[in-house]
Amino acid sequence: MNVEEFRDYCIALPDATEKMPFQAFPAGKSVLAFYVGGKIFCYLDIDRFEMCNIKCDPLIIDDLKERYEAVSKPFNMNPKYWIGIRFNSDMPDTMVKEMVEKSYLIVKGKKRG
């Protein structure tokens, strides 16, 4: 998967928007974040395209880390609720997209409540 394909997938989710919210920080100038209901559900560095960070069900985080080398601690987010996923590793692209959609649904659900 490449950055354009990943971006197209994320922005195609219903009501998803994108922003580059960390422009004030030197390390954040190329961080693209995807939102639903004004809340981030996924973000990544588009210049490096090594990994994305997504919200995750805390009950499955440890299992995912055991099953996939691609799953790690998130960058700059609470590891109780977020994970990092390295692209083009041992997690198939279809599974990465499924995890992004789950993150989107978690965040969207919280907005409704």
Order of alpha helices (4+ residues) and beta strands (2+ residues): alpha-beta-beta-beta-beta-alpha-beta-beta-alpha
